[in-house]
């Protein structure tokens, strides 16, 4: 599968390299030859928005879900 910027994948709990990201949905920011770099949106506190936790996933760590409707720019 050819991944594109703003595609959404789910990180497989059985193959993900960093268990903190197991089962998370990741929005792709940069497709790579090994897989993709992207972010998992982090919740905020005190009614303020959170940030993004970036991760580099290999193809075998993720499953395609769809395309993001809302894309959060680095902030």
C-alpha positions as CSV (number, residue, x, y, z in Angstrom):
1,X,0.0,0.0,0.0
2,X,1.2,3.5,-0.9
3,X,0.8,5.7,2.2
4,X,0.2,9.4,1.8
5,X,0.4,12.5,4.1
6,X,-2.7,12.7,6.3
7,X,-3.5,9.0,6.0
8,X,-4.5,7.4,9.3
9,X,-3.1,4.1,10.5
10,X,-3.6,2.1,13.7
11,X,-0.5,0.9,15.4
12,X,-0.6,-2.9,15.9
13,X,-0.2,-3.8,19.7
14,X,1.6,-7.0,18.7
15,X,4.2,-5.5,16.4
16,X,4.7,-1.9,17.5
17,X,8.2,-1.1,18.5
18,X,7.2,1.2,21.4
19,X,4.5,-0.3,23.6
20,X,3.4,3.2,24.6
21,X,1.8,3.6,21.1
22,X,0.1,0.2,21.1
23,X,-3.4,0.5,19.5
24,X,-3.1,4.2,18.9
25,X,-4.2,5.9,15.7
26,X,-1.4,7.8,14.0
27,X,-1.8,10.5,11.4
28,X,1.0,10.3,8.8
29,X,3.1,13.4,8.3
30,X,5.8,11.8,6.1
31,X,5.6,8.6,4.2
32,X,9.0,6.8,4.3
33,X,10.5,3.8,2.5
34,X,10.5,1.8,5.8
35,X,6.9,2.9,6.7
36,X,5.9,6.4,7.9
37,X,6.5,9.1,10.4
38,X,3.4,10.6,12.0
39,X,1.8,11.7,15.2
40,X,-0.6,10.5,17.9
41,X,-2.7,13.4,19.2
42,X,-2.2,13.8,23.0
43,X,-5.0,15.1,25.2
44,X,-4.6,18.4,27.0
45,X,-5.2,19.6,30.5
46,X,-7.3,22.3,32.0
47,X,-9.4,22.7,28.8
48,X,-6.2,23.5,26.8
49,X,-5.4,21.4,23.7
50,X,-2.6,18.9,23.9
51,X,0.3,18.3,21.6
52,X,1.5,15.6,19.3
53,X,3.6,12.6,20.1
54,X,5.6,11.7,17.0
55,X,6.6,8.2,16.1
56,X,8.3,6.4,13.2
57,X,6.5,3.2,12.3
58,X,7.6,0.4,10.1
59,X,5.1,-1.1,7.6
60,X,4.6,-4.2,9.8
61,X,3.7,-2.0,12.8
62,X,0.6,-0.4,11.2
63,X,-2.7,-1.0,9.5
64,X,-4.4,1.5,7.2
65,X,-7.6,3.0,8.5
66,X,-8.4,6.0,6.2
67,X,-7.7,9.7,5.7
68,X,-7.8,12.3,8.4
69,X,-10.5,14.9,8.2
70,X,-8.9,17.2,10.8
71,X,-5.1,17.5,10.7
72,X,-3.4,19.2,13.6
73,X,-0.3,21.2,12.7
74,X,2.7,21.0,15.0
75,X,2.0,23.3,17.9
